[in-house]
Amino acid sequence: MKKEDDNMKDNTRLTHGFQGADPCTGAISFPIFQSATFRHNGLYQSTGYDYSRAGNPTREELEKTLTALEQGEKCWAFSSGMAAISTVFRLLKPGDHVLLSEDLYGGTHRLACDIYEPYGIEFEYIKMSDPSALSSRIRENTAMIFVETPSNPMMTVTDLAAIRDVIAGRGILFVVDNTFLTSYFQKPLLFGADLVVYSGTKYLCGHNDVLAGFVVAGPNEDLCTRLSRISMSEGAVLGAFDSWLMIRSLKTLAVRLERQEKNAGEIAKYLQTCPEVIDVYYVGLPSHPGYDTNRKQSSGAGAMISFRLSSRDLAVHIIENVQLIYFAESLGGVESLITYPVVQTHAETPEALKLSVGLDDRLLRLSVGLEDVSDMIEDLAQTFSSYQTKTGGSSDGNFA
Ligand SMILES: Cc1ncc(COP(=O)(O)O)c(C=O)c1O
């Protein structure tokens, strides 16, 4: 089978990378081209690489691997997910109007509000899970639709094909933040998205050790040219060593995701049995309102769970008493992390927006890792039982 074979399975592609072994030396591990600049043999005799802000062979191998996985046209690797999203917002101009999922990563909201609104761009947050409502919100100047599915942290699912149908022929850029599922589970370009963005820091990296971001575009030459100009001009690109770490991480993306998803399914079911847990938000549960839509457009449910406790006091007790699971921001790594969105990832999201999506001080977000699932369940169980001991058996004591 040749590397360019369209029938190559995603896990094979990920393991080998785009080019894979170095053609010059045979090195199985793609080399790290730790060079800022590249020698020219003569005038107009470039090797194809001139200066690493514009292009670096290690970064290019990573970008091409992700382009192939996404079935896209071109990918750009950035120094963080926010740098990737900012590059996409750079496509906007004063007077433009953008519709975004009302439930989305707090940093994206901050970027829109603090950095881009002052330039005369208007951002409006709507319930993307109801595409019928979308039509009435589109204006003459609507230039972009920005969707997270599943969303952070409420795990709301948006029907990508339905959005595509509503905006068809209206010249609106359709952007999907695919951080939670990655293109291993979900390929938004195949459902009408023009651009897919990632915090590569999360599952694509998977080891909580690299900050990275990606934009992947479909076959739109003008868009690709504009994005290449922005990336090259602003230079928020991923360095060679971090690109190499990402190439190495991608080799295990498939096995990591499959195992993490399996663990998450079991933990979600366990949480449903806990009387102190009021709601469990996991798109792999048939009771999740977005379960069918997610199955229609993806091949997996991922490993992100949010759950609401009976009280704020219990939520705080859990984050302060987990032993194996780390209380930390971020997600998608091999180590399980528990996050308190209301004071961490979404601290700066306006109160009204948080409340309208149900993001309150009783909500925790769990990124399920690769530990043995029984150890994780035991860890959660000991927090519930120590809380019972502390409150004298009451499971809903609220001292807030
Ligand atoms: C869905 C989503 N998009 C984007 C980002 C931003 O990515 P980064 O932290 O790599 O800049 C995050 C970070 O948590 C996220 O969860």
The ligand as an SDF file (V2000), in Angstrom:
LIG
                    3D

 16 16  0  0  0  0  0  0  0  0999 V2000
  -12.4360   23.5900   22.8040 C   0  0  0  0  0  0  0  0  0  0  0  0
  -11.1800   24.4090   22.9730 C   0  0  0  0  0  0  0  0  0  0  0  0
  -10.7500   25.1840   21.9710 N   0  0  0  0  0  0  0  0  0  0  0  0
   -9.6330   25.9290   22.0720 C   0  0  0  0  0  0  0  0  0  0  0  0
   -8.8860   25.9440   23.2310 C   0  0  0  0  0  0  0  0  0  0  0  0
   -7.6370   26.7890   23.3270 C   0  0  0  0  0  0  0  0  0  0  0  0
   -6.5020   26.0120   23.1390 O   0  0  0  0  0  0  0  0  0  0  0  0
   -5.0590   26.3040   23.7750 P   0  0  0  0  0  0  0  0  0  0  0  0
   -5.1990   26.2150   25.2490 O   0  0  0  0  0  0  0  0  0  0  0  0
   -4.2050   25.2510   23.1700 O   0  0  0  0  0  0  0  0  0  0  0  0
   -4.6560   27.6780   23.3440 O   0  0  0  0  0  0  0  0  0  0  0  0
   -9.2850   25.1360   24.3110 C   0  0  0  0  0  0  0  0  0  0  0  0
   -8.5030   25.1260   25.5570 C   0  0  0  0  0  0  0  0  0  0  0  0
   -8.9160   24.5830   26.5600 O   0  0  0  0  0  0  0  0  0  0  0  0
  -10.4640   24.3580   24.1780 C   0  0  0  0  0  0  0  0  0  0  0  0
  -10.9060   23.5700   25.1740 O   0  0  0  0  0  0  0  0  0  0  0  0
  1  2  1  0
  2  3  1  0
  2 15  2  0
  3  4  2  0
  4  5  1  0
  5  6  1  0
  5 12  2  0
  6  7  1  0
  7  8  1  0
  8  9  2  0
  8 10  1  0
  8 11  1  0
 12 13  1  0
 12 15  1  0
 13 14  2  0
 15 16  1  0
M  END
$$$$
